[in-house]
Amino acid sequence: MSHWMALTRGRMARVGIALAVLVIVPRLVQAQTNSEQVFGESLGLKRRDIMALEGGRIVAKILKTSDAREVAVIGAVHVRVPLDILVEFYRDVESLMVEDQIVVQVGMFDAKPLVLDLHRLDLPEGDFEALRECRVGKCKFKLTRHQIELLRENVDWSHPDYERQATSVLVSTWVANLIRYMSEGNDALPVYQDKERPLDAAEDFSALLSGSTRFLIHDPGLYRYLHDFPDADVSDIEDFFYWTVEDFGLKPVTALNHMMISRSPLSGFPFTTIAIKQIYASHYLQSLIKLATLAPASERYPLRGTHLVLYARMRFDDRVGSIKRQLLERRLEHTWTMHLKTLRKRAEGKYQIRVAERED
């Protein structure tokens, strides 16, 4: 081969590489632009936050709210699991959340909820004492008038078996309310009468949803579904119902939850939004909404994993004063970080086991 031909081939190879780069770079830039569109415009993450995620850091911070009863938090983590697999893991609520920093107990409801679905529930310490003293308008446990009356009529607090009796009454009413919610939606959310002034959970959820619109800007179908369930004409949304006992740093809260999984590609960029809506809570929380946005860290290299941003907005049954707010927000930011750390560890561990099993 002549020296000229070697140089020519070398130049042609370099030109070929350059052309390949010119083809690939726009795709990567487009992927980055779409990712930043999802995480930047609506979720408020900046490029330095995304770079921090890819470096293994967890980003968590408290958000400002205009209502004195509200607290909001957002966090983000990079999980080395492909998006579809991570969504699959999310469906398995029990295995992903159990022994979490926030979630103390968890269980799924059947498609047709049964009392049996709550057979593993252990009410937190102190709840039975609160129930014993419960009266309409004066109760340390969040209940409707009907629930309070049922407890007073059906529980013999002098009997050694009073804990089982009280649990039976509560569980029966929770399942009945869940069944009603599944057919009537927000109209079936409770009107709590544990305080002098009745508090309507449906009104508070509507306010939380309105305050969370920027986190749903890329998925208007899910917004409609949250607002109009079960009447919203939205396809490709999966529903799950589960119960939890969660500890945000105050008193442990027993809650019933509605999970919705929505896949909504944005200009060809695949991402998934998971919404969790509180149907009932035993303490403090009048209403709560969580939104998890999952997007591939790279369109071209899906094995690089998934960016997960988790947002929550909660409304309490009373004003959160300055000292109480400082303590709560400090605790919440810490537990949110630990929650994301645990979720990442659990998801990556489950994925590694799956990969190893396939290789065998």
N, C-alpha and C positions, 0 to 999 in steps of 0.2 A: 504494500500500500504506500503511495507517494505521500510526502509530507503535506502537500496541498490537500489531498483527499482526506487525510486524517484530521486536518484543521477544519475542513468543510463539514465532515461528519460530527466533529466536536461541537461546531457552531450550531449545526442542525439539532443536535441533542439538546443544547442549551436553549434553543428557540422552542423546541418541543416542550421542555420543562416549563419555560416561561408561559407558553400558551396554556399549559395545563393549570398553572397557578392562576392565570387570568380567568379560567373557567371556574375553578374551585372557589377562589376568594369571594366573588359576588354571592355564591351560595352560602358561604359561611357568614358573610356580612348580613345577608338577608335573614339567616337563622338567628343571628345575634340581635338584629333589629326587631324581629318578631318576639324574641324572648324578652327583650327590654320593653317592648310594647305591653306585654302581659304583666311583667313584674314592675316596670317603671311607672307607666302612666296610672294604672289603677291601684297598685299595691305600694307605691312610694319607694321601692328599692332603687338605689342608684348603682352605677356600674361598679363602684368600689365595694358595695355590699355583695353583688354577684361574684366578684373576684374573691371576696372573703369566703363566700360559701364554697367555691371551688377549691379553696385552700384548706377546707375542713372546719372553718369557724362556724359557729351558730350565731345568727343575728336575732336579737330579741329586744323589743322596746315597748314601752307604754305609749299609747296614743292619747291625745287630748280629746276630751268630750265636752260638749256644751251643757249637758244635763248633769246636775249634781248627783243623780242616782245612778249614773252610768260609769262603767270602767271598760276600757278597750285595750287590747294587747295584740301585737303582731310579732311573729317570729319566722325565721327561715332557716332551712338546712339543705345541704346537698346529700342525697342518698345514693349510694352506688348500686342501684337497682333500676332496671329498665322501667319506664313509666307504666306499661301494661301490667307488669308483675307487681309493682307497688300498689296499683289500684286493686289488684286481686287480693293483696294482703290486707288492704283497708276493708275489704268486704268481710274478712274474718276478724270482726271486731274483738272477739274475746282473746284470741292469741296475740293480737298486735298491741292491745291496751293493758292486759293483765299485768299486775305488779308494776304499774307505771308510777311516776312520781305524783301524779294527780289522781289517776283512776285507781281506787282501792278495790272495788268490786265491779264486775261487768257480766252481763248475760244478754243473749239474744231472745227476741220474741219470735214465735212461729208466725207464719203467714196469717193464721187465724189465732190471735193471742189467747193464751190460756193462763190460768192461775199457776199452773205447774211451771210455766216459764220463769217464775220468780222463786222457785223452791230453794235456791241457793242464797237468797238474799238474807243478810244479817243486818238489821238496823243498827246504826252506830250507837255507841254508849251515850246515854243521856236522853235519847229520843223517847223512851217509854215514860220517863218522868215528865217530859214535856207534854206527852199525849194524855197522861193521867190528869193533868191540871187544865187541859184544854177546854175553853169556852168560846162561844161565838163572840168575836170582837176582842178576845184576849187569849192568845195562844202562842206558844213558842215553836209551833210546828205549822207549816203552811198547809191549810186545808180549806175546803169549801164548807159552807153551812151544812150541806147534806152529809159530808164526811164526819164533821164534828158531832152531829146528831146521832149518826150511826154508831160512833164510838161510845157515846154516852148510853145508848140503848142496849148495846150488844157486848160490852166488855165489863166483866166483874173484876174490878181492880183489887178486890180483897182475895181473889182466888189465886192459888199458887201458879196457875196456868195463864195468868193475865197477858204475858208477853205473846204467847201463841194466839190468843184471842184477838189482841189488838193488831198483830201482824196480818191475821186472816181478814179482818175488816178492811184494813188499808189495801192489801193486795187485791182483794175483790173489787174495790172501787177503782183502783188504778187500771186494772184490766178492762173494766167496763168503760171507763173514760177513754182509754186508748182505742177501743173498738168504735166508740162514738166519734172520736177524732178522725179515724180512718174513713168514715163516711161523710162527716160534716165539716172537716177542716178546722179553721181558726174559730168558728162559732162554738166549737166544743172545748176550747181551751178554758181552764178553770177561772172562776171569779173567787179569789181567795178572801176569806172572811176571818182570818186570824187576827186582824187589827180592827180598830173601830171603823175605819173607812174601808169598804170593799175595794179590792184592787183587781182590775180586769187584765188577765194575762194576754188576751188577744189585742187589746189596745197597746200594751207595752211592746208586744212583738212587732206590731205594725210600725211603731216608732223606731225600733232597732233596725228593722229592715230598711226603712227610709234613710237611716243614718249610715247604711252599709252599701249604698248603691254603687259607689266608685269601685268597690271590690267585686262587683258583678257586672261591670260595664261591658266585659267581653263575653258575657253569657246571659243575655236578656231572657232566654227561655227559662233558665233556672230561676231568675228573679220572678217571672210570672208564676212558676210552679210553687215557689215559696209563698207567694202572695195569695194565690187562688186555689191551692190544693184543697180537695182532690179534683176540682173542676177545670183546672188549666189544661188546655189542649196542647200538650208538649210531649213529643215522642223522645225515645232514647234516654229516659231518666229512670234509674233503678231506685227502688225504695227499700229501706231496711228499718226495723224498729228494735231498739235495745234499751236496757236499763243500766244505770251506773250508780256507784257511790263514789263521789269525787271530793277531794280535799284541796281547796284553793288556799288554805292557810287560816281559815276561820273555823267554822263547824262543818264536819263532813255533810255533804248534801246528797240525798237519794234523788235520782232524776230519771224520767222517761224521755227518750230521745227519738227523733225521726231523722234518719240519714238518707240523703239523696245524692246519687252519683250521676253527673252530667258530663258527657263528652261533646265538646263544641270546638271543632277546628277553626282557627282564626287565620283566614287568608292562606290556607294550606298548612298552617302550623298547628300540630296536634297538642292539645292540652286538655286537662280534665279538672273539673271543679267538684268538690265534695262539700255539701252543706249539711250541717247538723243543727237541728232546731229543737229547742227544749219544749216538751209538751207539759211537763210537770216538774217541780222541784220542792223538796221538803223544807228548805231553809233559805232565807236571804234573797235568793234569786227569783225575781218576778218574771224575767224572761231572759233568754240567751240564744245567740246565733253564733255558730262557728263556720268558717269558710276555709277550706284547704284547696289551694290552687297548685296543681302539679303540671310541670312542663319539662320536656326532655332537655338535659343540659346541652345536648348537641343533636341536631337532626341527622347528621352524617355518621355519628358514632354513638348509637343508642346505649351501648354498654357503659358509656361514661356516666350514665345514671340520670337522676331526676332532681330538679330543683323543686322543693316543697315549701310553700309559704302558708303559714297557718295563722288565721286571724280570728279573734273572738271579741264580741261586744256583748256585755251583760248589763242588765238593769236590775238594781236591787229594790227591795220594797220600802226603802227609806233613803234619805240623803246619806252619802258617804262623806263624813266630815273630814277635815284636813288631816288630823292625826291618824284616824282610821284609814283614810285614803293612802297616806304615805306608807303605812305598814302593809296594807293590802297590795298596793302596787309594787312595793319592793319584793314581797313574797311572790306575787304573781309573775313578775319578770323572771325571778329565779326558777320557779317551778315550770314556767313555760320553756325556759332553756333546757332544763332537765328532762321535760316531757319530750322535746324534739330529739335530744341526745339518746334517750331510751328508745324512742320510735326508730331512729336511724340504726341503732345497734341491733334491735330485734329484727328489723326488715332485712338488713344486710346479712345477719346470721341465718335467717330463714332462706335467703336467696343462695347463699354459699352452700347450704345443705342440699338444696335442690340441684345446683350445678354439679356437686359431687356425686349425687345419686344418678344423674344422667350420664356422667362420665363412666360410672361403674357399669 
